[in-house]
């Protein structure tokens, strides 16, 4: 208990040193003293799910209890430092803010720093949703049997599901409770007094929207959140044990093989051989993942100045895939896992359809975010360069490139539309047929909401500005284009599904932003890890 108070004191000392202008956040007419404030300490077990690079962190919560004590909403505070920046996350009355402040550790420098404050909506939160966790406690199911790998000396064991993610909850009365999960553990302890959460003052007059609402409480959830004893009747005992559907890490269910990654549009610098890494495109999270990859190699090809149908480019794609495994020969790709993203899918499918190489039965093709029917972004940019739209290049130019549209982007003109051609339409048809016959697993998206990242908002802009044929898109590619004729019923919205329809944006499916902590529709790396 004492250590928690010291931690909170340190946090607010840092806030004071940074001179964050704020006002007290006490809700009029509501009490925060009946129920204790809480400290949620998270221990993340997967490197792809860290928050600001941290696998251990705490969040602090004050309860706002309804007058009849039948509902509760928590105000929340958390703070992090990463890359010389201090990040604060605050939720007051269901409205979330974040602030970022340059941070050097020097009192004289940091006292002059000015925080940048912004709203946080439900789709751009980097942190676990405390109020969603609280709401999930209402459906806690008490268990009578101890479960393998879970130590609960108090004997009060429950099963809790937060947004479909299962936890085993061990209640320890006045000492709090612990939630054990396959990807993270959560220790919840009671604080002696509420913490003084403050609202940072925004320079802009933007009114932030609510991201959380008060949840009703049951006898069980109230007991867990206050440390009161829960009767056996309220616990609704069930004689069953708990087991996790998943482990914190997946093992290879097939045969480990070399993996070769074929990137998509936008790369100009070409390398004559596969590279050991390509973090500018694939991000920094892949290292240590892919248990079925005995090695990882990355192609680097010029996809700016060549059409995906270009015979020379397709030949290079085959060459990179063939060179990954020592057993590949005579243009047959053997004992290899080929991973393609974006335009890399049509490049590889085109190479196979024109007979430049062939995929042996010992190899596996994993496709992600493929524009198998093309992308309306191509048509939109070409229209814009012709002066037919009122495009704001600052919003999307870093993603699509600017005028004139490059050759690679133009080659992704949507099938059957004005910027396509008879020859390009025929190439699409051939690629789609090869794709459906050979690809083993596919990841697509039905939403550009994505994971928190520097590029997230740009894909929101793309999704709004581009006249996509469907609202189900990742910002660049529609679900129907990525599905390439596979029926929608073949896809599932869970990382356990071989054909995975996610809520990731186009770049997220390059593994650049890791995985979500509690949203199974936003776990690309876990999908790849547990796939084969």
C-alpha positions as CSV (number, residue, x, y, z in Angstrom):
1,X,0.0,0.0,0.0
2,X,2.8,2.4,1.0
3,X,4.6,1.8,-2.3
4,X,1.5,2.7,-4.3
5,X,1.3,6.0,-2.5
6,X,4.9,6.7,-3.2
7,X,4.4,5.9,-6.9
8,X,1.5,8.2,-7.1
9,X,3.4,11.0,-5.3
10,X,6.3,10.6,-7.8
11,X,3.9,10.8,-10.7
12,X,2.3,14.0,-9.6
13,X,5.7,15.5,-8.7
14,X,6.7,15.0,-12.3
15,X,3.5,16.6,-13.5
16,X,4.1,19.6,-11.2
17,X,7.6,20.0,-12.5
18,X,6.3,20.1,-16.0
19,X,3.8,22.9,-15.1
20,X,0.8,21.2,-16.7
21,X,-2.1,23.7,-16.4
22,X,-5.0,21.7,-15.0
23,X,-8.2,21.9,-12.9
24,X,-9.4,19.5,-10.2
25,X,-11.7,16.7,-11.5
26,X,-14.2,16.2,-8.7
27,X,-17.7,15.4,-10.0
28,X,-20.4,17.5,-8.3
29,X,-23.0,15.6,-6.4
30,X,-21.2,12.3,-6.6
31,X,-19.0,10.5,-4.1
32,X,-15.6,9.1,-4.6
33,X,-15.1,8.1,-0.9
34,X,-17.5,5.2,-0.5
35,X,-15.6,2.9,-2.8
36,X,-11.8,2.7,-2.7
37,X,-9.6,4.0,-5.5
38,X,-7.7,1.3,-7.4
39,X,-4.3,0.7,-8.8
40,X,-4.2,-1.6,-11.9
41,X,-0.8,-3.1,-12.5
42,X,-0.3,-4.7,-15.9
43,X,2.3,-7.3,-16.7
44,X,2.4,-7.9,-20.5
45,X,3.7,-11.3,-21.7
46,X,4.0,-10.6,-25.4
47,X,6.6,-8.2,-26.8
48,X,4.2,-7.1,-29.5
49,X,1.7,-5.7,-26.9
50,X,4.0,-3.4,-24.9
51,X,2.8,0.1,-24.3
52,X,5.3,2.8,-25.0
53,X,7.9,0.1,-24.9
54,X,6.9,-1.0,-21.4
55,X,5.7,-4.5,-20.4
56,X,5.1,-3.5,-16.8
57,X,3.0,-0.4,-16.0
58,X,0.3,0.9,-13.7
59,X,-3.0,2.8,-14.2
60,X,-4.8,4.5,-11.3
61,X,-8.6,4.8,-11.0
62,X,-11.0,6.8,-8.9
63,X,-14.6,5.5,-8.7
64,X,-17.6,7.8,-9.4
65,X,-20.5,5.9,-7.8
66,X,-24.1,6.7,-8.6
67,X,-26.4,8.0,-5.9
68,X,-28.0,4.6,-5.5
69,X,-24.7,2.8,-5.6
70,X,-25.9,0.7,-8.5
71,X,-23.5,2.1,-11.1
72,X,-19.9,3.2,-11.3
73,X,-17.6,5.0,-13.7
74,X,-13.9,5.3,-13.1
75,X,-11.7,8.3,-13.7
76,X,-8.3,7.1,-14.8
77,X,-4.7,8.3,-14.9
78,X,-1.5,6.8,-16.3
79,X,1.9,8.1,-17.2
80,X,4.8,6.9,-19.4
81,X,8.1,8.1,-20.6
82,X,9.4,7.1,-24.0
83,X,12.0,8.7,-26.3
84,X,12.4,11.8,-24.2
85,X,8.7,12.4,-24.1
86,X,6.3,12.2,-21.1
87,X,2.9,10.8,-22.0
88,X,-0.1,11.3,-19.7
89,X,-3.5,9.6,-20.2
90,X,-6.5,11.0,-18.4
91,X,-10.1,9.9,-18.4
92,X,-12.6,12.2,-16.5
93,X,-16.3,11.5,-16.5
94,X,-15.8,9.2,-19.5
95,X,-13.9,11.8,-21.6
96,X,-10.4,10.8,-22.5
97,X,-7.4,13.2,-23.0
98,X,-3.7,12.6,-23.7
99,X,-0.8,14.9,-23.3
100,X,2.7,14.6,-24.5
101,X,5.6,16.8,-23.2
102,X,9.3,16.9,-24.0
103,X,11.1,15.4,-21.0
104,X,14.8,15.5,-20.3
105,X,14.8,14.7,-16.6
106,X,16.2,18.1,-15.8
107,X,13.9,20.2,-13.6
108,X,15.0,23.5,-15.1
109,X,14.4,22.3,-18.7
110,X,11.2,20.4,-18.0
111,X,9.5,23.2,-16.0
112,X,9.5,25.3,-19.2
113,X,8.1,22.5,-21.4
114,X,4.6,22.9,-22.9
115,X,2.4,19.9,-23.2
116,X,0.6,19.0,-26.4
117,X,-3.0,18.0,-25.4
118,X,-5.5,16.1,-27.6
119,X,-8.7,14.1,-27.3
120,X,-8.5,10.3,-27.3
121,X,-11.4,8.3,-28.8
122,X,-12.2,4.7,-28.4
123,X,-10.2,3.7,-31.5
124,X,-7.0,5.6,-30.7
125,X,-6.5,4.5,-27.1
126,X,-3.2,2.8,-26.6
127,X,-4.1,1.6,-23.1
128,X,-6.3,-1.2,-21.7
129,X,-9.9,0.1,-21.1
130,X,-10.3,0.2,-17.3
131,X,-14.1,0.7,-17.5
132,X,-14.4,-2.2,-19.9
133,X,-12.6,-4.4,-17.3
134,X,-14.9,-3.1,-14.6
135,X,-18.0,-3.8,-16.6
136,X,-16.8,-7.4,-17.4
137,X,-16.7,-8.2,-13.6
138,X,-20.5,-8.2,-13.7
139,X,-20.4,-11.4,-15.6
140,X,-17.8,-13.1,-13.5
141,X,-18.5,-16.7,-13.0
142,X,-17.3,-18.3,-9.8
143,X,-15.4,-21.6,-10.1
144,X,-15.1,-24.3,-7.4
145,X,-12.0,-26.1,-8.8
146,X,-8.4,-24.8,-9.0
147,X,-7.0,-24.6,-12.4
148,X,-3.7,-25.6,-13.9
149,X,-1.0,-22.9,-13.6
150,X,-3.2,-20.6,-11.5
151,X,-2.4,-20.1,-7.9
152,X,-5.4,-18.8,-5.9
153,X,-4.8,-19.4,-2.2
154,X,-7.9,-17.5,-1.1
155,X,-10.1,-20.0,-2.9
156,X,-12.2,-17.3,-4.6
157,X,-11.7,-18.1,-8.2
158,X,-13.7,-16.6,-11.1
159,X,-13.8,-16.7,-14.8
160,X,-14.0,-13.2,-16.5
161,X,-14.1,-12.3,-20.2
162,X,-13.1,-8.8,-21.3
163,X,-14.1,-8.2,-24.9
164,X,-13.8,-11.9,-25.6
165,X,-10.4,-12.2,-23.9
166,X,-10.6,-14.7,-21.0
167,X,-9.0,-14.2,-17.6
168,X,-8.9,-16.3,-14.4
169,X,-9.6,-13.9,-11.5
170,X,-8.4,-14.7,-8.0
171,X,-10.1,-12.5,-5.4
172,X,-8.2,-11.8,-2.2
173,X,-10.8,-9.7,-0.3
174,X,-9.3,-6.6,1.2
175,X,-6.0,-7.2,-0.6
176,X,-7.7,-6.8,-4.1
177,X,-7.7,-9.3,-6.9
178,X,-5.5,-10.6,-9.7
179,X,-6.6,-11.4,-13.3
180,X,-4.5,-14.1,-15.0
181,X,-4.5,-14.0,-18.8
182,X,-2.6,-15.7,-21.6
183,X,-1.1,-12.4,-22.8
184,X,-1.1,-10.3,-19.6
185,X,-1.8,-10.4,-15.9
186,X,-3.6,-7.6,-14.0
187,X,-3.0,-7.0,-10.3
188,X,-5.6,-4.7,-8.7
189,X,-5.1,-3.3,-5.3
190,X,-7.0,-0.8,-3.1
191,X,-5.5,2.6,-2.4
192,X,-5.9,4.3,1.0
193,X,-7.2,7.5,-0.5
194,X,-8.3,8.9,-3.9
195,X,-5.7,10.3,-6.2
196,X,-6.0,13.9,-7.5
197,X,-6.5,13.3,-11.2
198,X,-6.4,16.6,-13.2
199,X,-7.5,17.6,-16.6
200,X,-4.9,19.2,-18.9
201,X,-6.1,22.4,-20.5
202,X,-6.3,22.3,-24.3
203,X,-5.3,25.3,-26.3
204,X,-7.9,24.5,-28.9
205,X,-11.6,24.7,-28.1
206,X,-12.2,21.1,-29.4
207,X,-14.8,19.4,-27.3
208,X,-13.8,15.8,-26.6
209,X,-16.4,13.1,-26.8
210,X,-17.2,10.5,-24.2
211,X,-15.5,7.1,-24.6
212,X,-16.8,5.4,-21.5
213,X,-20.1,5.2,-19.7
214,X,-21.0,4.2,-16.2
215,X,-21.7,0.4,-15.9
216,X,-24.2,-1.2,-13.6
217,X,-22.8,-3.3,-10.7
218,X,-23.8,-6.7,-9.3
219,X,-23.2,-8.0,-5.9
220,X,-20.2,-9.9,-7.2
221,X,-18.6,-6.9,-9.1
222,X,-19.2,-4.6,-6.1
223,X,-17.6,-7.1,-3.8
224,X,-14.5,-7.4,-6.0
225,X,-14.2,-3.6,-6.5
226,X,-14.6,-2.8,-2.8
227,X,-13.0,-5.8,-1.1
228,X,-16.3,-6.9,0.6
229,X,-17.0,-10.5,1.1
230,X,-19.0,-12.2,-1.6
231,X,-21.6,-14.8,-0.5
232,X,-21.7,-18.2,-2.1
233,X,-25.2,-17.5,-3.4
234,X,-23.9,-14.3,-5.1
235,X,-20.9,-16.2,-6.5
236,X,-23.2,-18.5,-8.5
237,X,-20.8,-21.4,-8.1
238,X,-20.1,-23.8,-11.0
239,X,-18.1,-27.0,-10.5
240,X,-15.7,-26.5,-13.3
241,X,-12.0,-25.6,-13.8
242,X,-10.5,-22.9,-16.0
243,X,-8.1,-23.3,-18.9
244,X,-6.8,-20.8,-21.3
245,X,-7.7,-21.2,-24.9
246,X,-4.3,-19.9,-25.8
247,X,-0.8,-19.8,-24.4
248,X,1.2,-16.6,-24.1
249,X,3.3,-17.8,-27.0
250,X,2.4,-20.2,-29.9
251,X,4.6,-23.0,-31.2
252,X,4.9,-24.2,-34.8
253,X,2.2,-26.7,-35.6
254,X,3.7,-27.6,-39.0
255,X,7.3,-27.8,-40.2
256,X,9.6,-24.9,-39.6
257,X,10.8,-23.5,-42.9
258,X,12.5,-20.3,-44.2
259,X,10.2,-17.3,-44.5
260,X,10.6,-14.8,-47.3
261,X,8.6,-11.5,-47.0
262,X,7.5,-9.7,-50.3
263,X,6.6,-6.1,-49.7
264,X,4.2,-3.9,-51.5
265,X,4.0,-0.5,-53.1
266,X,6.2,2.5,-52.3
267,X,9.7,1.2,-52.1
268,X,12.2,2.6,-54.6
269,X,15.6,1.3,-53.4
270,X,16.3,-2.2,-54.7
271,X,18.7,-4.7,-53.4
272,X,20.0,-7.6,-55.6
273,X,19.6,-10.2,-52.8
274,X,17.2,-10.8,-49.9
275,X,18.0,-8.9,-46.8
276,X,18.2,-10.0,-43.2
277,X,15.9,-7.2,-42.1
278,X,13.7,-4.5,-43.5
279,X,12.3,-2.6,-40.5
280,X,11.4,0.5,-42.5
281,X,8.7,-1.5,-44.1
282,X,7.9,-4.4,-41.7
283,X,8.6,-2.6,-38.4
284,X,10.6,-3.8,-35.4
285,X,8.2,-6.3,-33.9
286,X,8.8,-9.3,-36.2
287,X,12.1,-10.3,-34.5
288,X,11.4,-13.2,-32.2
289,X,8.1,-13.9,-33.8
290,X,7.0,-16.4,-36.5
291,X,7.7,-19.7,-34.7
292,X,7.4,-21.6,-38.1
293,X,10.1,-19.3,-39.6
294,X,13.4,-21.2,-39.4
295,X,14.9,-17.9,-40.9
296,X,13.5,-14.6,-42.1
297,X,14.6,-13.0,-45.3
298,X,13.2,-9.8,-46.8
299,X,13.0,-8.8,-50.5
300,X,13.7,-5.2,-51.5
301,X,12.4,-4.3,-54.9
302,X,11.6,-1.1,-56.8
303,X,7.8,-1.1,-56.6
304,X,7.6,2.6,-57.5
305,X,8.8,2.6,-61.1
306,X,7.3,-0.8,-62.2
307,X,3.8,-2.1,-62.8
308,X,2.9,-5.2,-60.8
309,X,2.4,-6.9,-64.2
310,X,5.9,-6.1,-65.3
311,X,7.7,-9.3,-66.4
312,X,11.1,-8.2,-65.1
313,X,9.6,-7.3,-61.6
314,X,7.7,-10.6,-61.5
315,X,10.9,-12.5,-62.4
316,X,12.7,-10.8,-59.5
317,X,9.9,-11.8,-57.1
318,X,10.3,-15.4,-58.2
319,X,14.1,-15.1,-57.7
320,X,13.7,-13.8,-54.2
321,X,11.2,-16.6,-53.2
322,X,13.4,-19.3,-54.8
323,X,16.5,-18.2,-53.1
324,X,15.0,-18.5,-49.5
325,X,15.3,-22.3,-49.4
326,X,18.1,-24.6,-50.5
327,X,15.6,-27.2,-51.7
328,X,14.0,-24.9,-54.3
329,X,15.1,-25.6,-57.9
330,X,14.0,-25.5,-61.5
331,X,11.7,-22.5,-60.8
332,X,9.8,-24.6,-58.1
333,X,9.6,-22.9,-54.7
334,X,9.9,-25.7,-52.1
335,X,9.9,-25.8,-48.3
336,X,9.3,-22.0,-48.1
337,X,6.8,-19.8,-46.3
338,X,6.1,-16.8,-48.7
339,X,4.5,-13.8,-46.9
340,X,3.1,-11.1,-49.2
341,X,1.7,-7.7,-48.3
342,X,-0.3,-5.3,-50.4
343,X,1.0,-5.1,-54.0
344,X,3.3,-8.0,-53.2
345,X,0.3,-10.2,-53.4
346,X,-0.6,-9.4,-57.0
347,X,3.1,-9.4,-57.9
348,X,3.6,-12.9,-56.6
349,X,0.2,-14.1,-58.0
350,X,1.1,-12.6,-61.4
351,X,4.4,-14.3,-61.4
352,X,2.8,-17.7,-60.7
353,X,0.0,-17.1,-63.3
354,X,2.5,-16.3,-66.0
355,X,4.6,-19.4,-65.2
356,X,7.7,-17.6,-64.0
357,X,7.8,-19.9,-61.0
358,X,5.6,-22.4,-59.2
359,X,4.7,-23.1,-55.6
360,X,5.4,-26.6,-54.4
361,X,3.0,-28.4,-52.1
362,X,5.7,-28.2,-49.4
363,X,5.5,-24.4,-49.4
364,X,2.9,-22.1,-47.8
365,X,1.7,-18.7,-49.0
366,X,0.4,-16.2,-46.5
367,X,-1.3,-13.1,-48.0
368,X,-2.1,-9.9,-46.3
369,X,-4.0,-6.7,-47.5
370,X,-3.8,-7.7,-51.1
371,X,-5.4,-5.4,-53.7
372,X,-6.5,-8.3,-55.8
373,X,-9.2,-6.2,-57.6
374,X,-7.0,-3.1,-57.4
375,X,-7.4,-0.1,-55.1
376,X,-9.7,2.9,-55.5
377,X,-6.8,4.9,-54.0
378,X,-5.1,4.6,-57.4
379,X,-8.1,5.9,-59.3
380,X,-8.5,8.7,-56.7
381,X,-4.9,9.9,-56.9
382,X,-5.0,9.8,-60.7
383,X,-8.2,11.8,-60.7
384,X,-6.7,14.3,-58.2
385,X,-3.6,14.7,-60.3
386,X,-5.9,15.5,-63.2
387,X,-7.5,18.2,-61.1
388,X,-10.8,16.3,-60.7
389,X,-10.8,16.4,-56.8
390,X,-10.2,18.8,-54.0
391,X,-7.6,16.6,-52.4
392,X,-5.7,17.7,-49.3
393,X,-2.2,16.2,-50.0
394,X,-1.1,16.9,-46.4
395,X,-3.7,14.4,-45.2
396,X,-2.8,11.4,-47.4
397,X,0.3,12.3,-49.5
398,X,2.7,10.4,-47.2
399,X,0.7,7.2,-47.9
400,X,-0.2,7.5,-51.5
401,X,2.6,9.7,-52.9
402,X,2.0,12.9,-54.7
403,X,1.6,14.0,-58.3
404,X,2.3,12.7,-60.7
405,X,1.1,9.2,-59.7
406,X,3.9,6.8,-59.8
407,X,3.9,3.8,-62.1
408,X,3.4,1.2,-59.4
409,X,0.3,3.0,-58.0
410,X,-1.2,3.5,-61.5
411,X,-0.9,-0.2,-62.1
412,X,-3.3,-0.8,-59.1
413,X,-6.2,0.9,-60.9
414,X,-9.4,-0.7,-59.9
415,X,-10.5,-3.6,-62.1
416,X,-13.2,-2.6,-64.6
417,X,-12.9,1.1,-63.9
418,X,-11.7,3.9,-66.3
419,X,-8.0,3.8,-65.4
420,X,-7.8,0.1,-65.9
421,X,-7.5,-1.6,-69.3
422,X,-8.5,-4.8,-71.0
423,X,-5.0,-6.2,-70.5
424,X,-4.9,-5.2,-66.8
425,X,-8.4,-6.6,-66.1
426,X,-7.3,-9.9,-67.6
427,X,-4.1,-9.9,-65.5
428,X,-6.2,-9.3,-62.4
429,X,-8.5,-12.2,-63.3
430,X,-5.6,-14.6,-63.8
431,X,-3.9,-13.4,-60.5
432,X,-7.2,-13.9,-58.6
433,X,-7.6,-17.5,-59.8
434,X,-4.0,-18.3,-58.8
435,X,-4.5,-16.6,-55.5
436,X,-7.6,-18.6,-54.6
437,X,-5.9,-21.9,-55.7
438,X,-2.6,-21.4,-53.8
439,X,-2.9,-19.0,-50.9
440,X,-3.1,-20.8,-47.5
441,X,-4.0,-18.0,-45.2
442,X,-5.3,-14.5,-45.7
443,X,-5.6,-11.4,-43.5
444,X,-7.9,-8.6,-44.7
445,X,-9.7,-5.7,-42.9
446,X,-13.1,-4.3,-42.7
447,X,-12.1,-1.1,-40.9
448,X,-9.3,1.5,-41.0
449,X,-9.6,2.2,-37.3
450,X,-6.3,0.4,-36.7
451,X,-3.8,0.4,-33.9
452,X,-2.4,3.5,-32.3
453,X,0.5,4.8,-34.4
454,X,1.9,7.9,-36.1
455,X,0.1,7.0,-39.3
456,X,-3.3,6.0,-37.9
457,X,-5.1,9.3,-38.6
458,X,-3.8,9.3,-42.2
459,X,-5.7,6.1,-42.9
460,X,-8.8,7.5,-41.3
461,X,-8.4,10.3,-43.8
462,X,-7.9,8.0,-46.7
463,X,-11.0,5.9,-45.7
464,X,-13.1,9.1,-45.7
465,X,-11.7,10.9,-48.8
466,X,-11.3,8.0,-51.2
467,X,-14.5,6.9,-53.0
468,X,-14.1,3.3,-52.0
469,X,-16.8,0.9,-53.3
470,X,-17.4,-0.3,-49.8
471,X,-17.0,1.1,-46.3
472,X,-15.3,-2.2,-45.4
473,X,-11.7,-1.2,-46.1
474,X,-8.3,-0.7,-44.5
475,X,-8.0,2.8,-45.9
476,X,-6.2,1.6,-49.0
477,X,-7.8,-1.7,-49.9
478,X,-11.4,-2.9,-49.6
479,X,-12.3,-6.2,-48.0
480,X,-13.8,-7.5,-51.2
481,X,-10.6,-6.7,-53.1
482,X,-8.5,-8.5,-50.5
483,X,-10.9,-11.4,-50.3
484,X,-10.5,-11.9,-54.1
485,X,-13.6,-14.0,-54.5
486,X,-13.3,-16.0,-51.3
487,X,-16.7,-15.9,-49.7
488,X,-17.2,-13.7,-46.7
489,X,-18.3,-16.7,-44.7
490,X,-14.8,-18.1,-45.0
491,X,-13.4,-15.3,-42.8
492,X,-13.6,-14.8,-39.0
493,X,-13.0,-11.8,-36.9
494,X,-10.5,-13.4,-34.6
495,X,-6.8,-13.9,-34.8
496,X,-7.4,-17.7,-34.5
497,X,-9.0,-17.7,-37.9
498,X,-6.8,-18.8,-40.8
499,X,-8.8,-16.3,-43.0
500,X,-8.8,-13.3,-40.7
501,X,-11.0,-10.2,-41.2
502,X,-9.5,-7.6,-38.9
503,X,-10.0,-4.0,-38.0
504,X,-6.5,-3.1,-38.9
505,X,-5.4,-0.4,-41.3
506,X,-3.1,-1.1,-44.3
507,X,0.2,-0.5,-42.5
508,X,-0.8,-2.4,-39.4
509,X,-0.9,-5.5,-41.5
510,X,2.9,-5.0,-42.1
511,X,3.2,-5.7,-38.3
512,X,4.4,-2.2,-37.8
513,X,2.3,-1.3,-34.7
514,X,2.3,-4.7,-32.9
515,X,-0.9,-6.1,-31.4
516,X,-3.8,-4.7,-29.4
517,X,-3.9,-5.7,-25.7
518,X,-7.7,-6.5,-25.6
519,X,-9.1,-6.4,-29.1
520,X,-8.8,-9.7,-30.9
521,X,-9.7,-8.1,-34.2
522,X,-6.4,-6.1,-34.0
523,X,-3.8,-8.8,-33.4
524,X,-1.8,-9.3,-36.6
525,X,1.4,-10.7,-35.0
526,X,-0.4,-13.1,-32.8
527,X,-2.3,-14.3,-35.9
528,X,0.9,-14.9,-37.7
529,X,2.5,-16.6,-34.7
530,X,-0.3,-19.0,-34.2
531,X,-1.2,-19.6,-37.8
532,X,0.9,-22.5,-39.0
